[in-house]
């Protein structure tokens, strides 16, 4: 999806050559003289900016805007299993911006996904704005709960849902991507699972709690560990979290709220460590409720969608593509200084401290 901003009133900002100044409409400001710039910005900082800046950003009266151009970039997305969720929407928006996409699909869902893909069941949702169908460079089997083959228990190896697939642990999948595709620029974690999500925390078993953290948060750590060495400097990793990380959402149980809290904390630590080690950015998107197939496992997603509609500042249902567009921005050079952040894309629901549709506020019933 090519994202643009509205034209500014004659403001020119070329990051490599000048300091932006507001000017009268229709007038283009000349760059500041070097002596003036030196007085405003330390020389060492200037040198660093010149070395790192690769895109001249212009917002001018001719309306060219700020296009997101990811042509030549490669994105690996872990967690797409159908054409309904956030992972698919992110893939499509990245494709709209020109990126090449490869997928890591949960092994038990791989056969159904590939069959539906071949038979054209996804064709309508694959269609891009230019009329072409979104394509995938590679589709790999993947189960991010397991880091190496030695981690896979025998019962899983013998499970018929895994039969016929090989090399699907995180380390093996990363090795395949390196062999088939070389380096990548974008890593997307669209994974979450809590086997006891419908249980209150007080009724959650240790096994269920740790399973939620393993699949929903540590998997992000594992992906950055194994794919980080494949990422080009300036690349970006993003994950998907939920407001239950720091707010109480009754019914979102089984340790999933804890897993999301861990995911957000890990996002900050990974931003520092991966930033220093691989020169990549790490962020997370806290998305509002969406009626995807995966979300229906919670059991009350339709209630959450209605609640959001009634109480969020922007009174509308969230579209998956709105999350995809923000993800594309975060993965683009326009967000080159954004890392370690949790960005809310939820129509503003997370800012609310009072449910405006609460019956306790109905004075007519008093």
Buried (B, 14 or more C-beta within 10 A) or exposed (E): BBBEEEBBEBBBBBBEEBBBEEBEEEEEBEBBEEEEBEEEBEEEEBEEEEEBBEBEBBBBBEEEBBEBBBEEBBBBBBBBBBBBBBBBBBBBBBBBBBBBBBBBBBBBBBBEBEEBBEEEBBEEBBEBEEEEEBEBBBBBBBBBBBBEEEEBEEEBEEEEEBEEBEEBBBBBBBBBBBEEBEBBBBBBBBBBBBBBBBBEBEEBEEEBBBBBBBBBBBBBBBBBBBBBEBBBEBBBBBBBBBBBBBEEBEBBBBBBBBBBBBBBEBBBEBBEBBBEEBBBBBBBBBBBBBBBEBBEBBEBBEEBBBBBBEBBEBEEBBEBBBBBBBBBBBBBBBBBEBBBBBBBBBBBBBEBEEEEEEEEEEEEEE
